[in-house]
Each structure stands twice: as structure tokens, then as C-alpha cells.
């Protein structure tokens, strides 16, 4: 890959769908805000030093960018054989493997640096988080539970944000992390439906490939129901108020609509269900949490 370095970076950001950082980021911010509130429950507003906010954002962006770029490297051969992904940047030669590796290393270094700047526990656990998000790229090669592994990767964010603010692992953040894990696994099952035939042909593991689309969609719905239960538990653990629970009702409606958009016989709206609805879920939920804390 030659030419303008800024163009190279733009192509890489497009390759890793940088805008999808939006999925997990709001949940990290929710954890950050609630953790800060737990430290200063009687003070108005959000008692968070600006440097913590900045380094949490850097850690989030670094972790996801490293994970997604490494995923494109690990899956380059598979992507080239899959008609849906053959147009991605590495199979097409728009991005060299070397450039992708450089971006991965820089992104991983940003995560570790941000963790170091936050506190000792965050720094000590940063290699664990990094290993989890990088090794996910190989999950589909040996387990149909790869959807849950992806969920765990996104679910690290709330725990990490809680550690960043408090310097310790809080049980409420683990509950929120579990909710994010189930939410992510649920929508990843939906997204993987479009590769069902290819996965079976290539010997890759996914839940739809193993149990069929109808049963896989049922599992997806059950995961989302359990996610809502965990959100209720998180609210109870942290003493959040009525506005928070109104937010859960709103999220329930969005997830119900997302599930109705896709069926075993109609996969035409998968992209809308995956990208649009899940972005709305995370942003809407963050909005209700902020309003609840302010009120």
C-alpha cells in the first residue's frame, strides 16, 4: 500500500468500521459515570477528572482498533474466499499486512499507555484485556460459542471503566459487563446468519451453522431477555432511579423491534438490525442513565 499516509489511515479506519466503536463506548461511559457517582453520591453533577475521561476514551479506541485490525489480518484468507467479505481492504490489496500490523501494534500500545496513566490495577490487567480481544479472532475456528467470546470482548469495557475511576473491580460493573456480553452475543448471532452457508462450507463454527437459523434466532432472543434482566439488577445494585428504568423499557422496545426485523426466512434487513438498532440501543441507554444521574 503506497501513497498519502492519511489516506492509508482512512482506509484502515474504514476497514475496521471505526464508527462501530459506538456500540461498546456508551456502556463504558455509563460504568464510568455510575462509578464516579458511587464515590460522591451526595454531590451534584459528575465528579470525574477530565484526564480520566480522556484516558478511558483512548483505552477504548485503542483496544477496539487493535482487535479489529488484528481480526482482519487473521481472517484475510477467509475473507478473500467469502463473497461477502472479499472486497475488504486486505484481500483487495488496499492495505498491506505490514501496515495492518503497524496499526495493530500502535493501537495496542495506546491501550497499555492509557491503562498506565489511569492506575496500577488498570495497567496490570491491560495485557489480559488485550489477549482476550486479540485471541477472539481465532474463536470461530474451534467453537460455536464465539458469539459469547465477542460479547466478552465488548463486555470488558464497563469493568475497565469502573477500574479506571475507582481503582478496583466493582461487582456492579461485572453485572453490566455480563449484560453487554449477552447483548453483543445476541446481535452477533443475527449478523452471522448471512454467512451460514459459507461457514458450513469452510468448516467454521457459528451457532446458526450448528443448530440452524430458526433455533439460533431463538437463542439470540433469550440472550437479549437475560440482558434486560441484568440491566435491572445493575440498577438495583447502584441505586439508580425511575428514569433509568424508563430507559430499560426503551431498550426493550428497540431490541424487540430489532428481533422482529429478521427471521429465518427473511435476512434482508440484517444490516439495519445490526448497525442501526444496536447503535440506537447504546446511545439511548446512555442518555437515560445521564438523565437519571442528573435528576
Secondary structure, 3 states (H helix, E strand, C coil): CCCCHHHHHHHHHHHCCHHHHHHHHHHHHHHHHHHHHHHCCCCCCCCCCHHHHHHHHHHHHHHHHHHHHHHHHHCHHHHHHCCCCCCCHHHHCCCCHHHHHHHHHHHHHHHHHHHHHHCHHHHHHHHHHHHHHHHHHHHHHCCCCHHHHHHHHHHHHHHHHHHHHHCCCCHHHHHHHHHHHHHHHHHHHHHHHHHHHHHHHHCCCCHHHHHCHHHHHHHHHHHHHHHHHHHHHHHHHHCCCHHHHHHHHHHHHHHHHHHHCCECCECCCHHHHHHHHHHHHHHHHHHHHHHHHHC
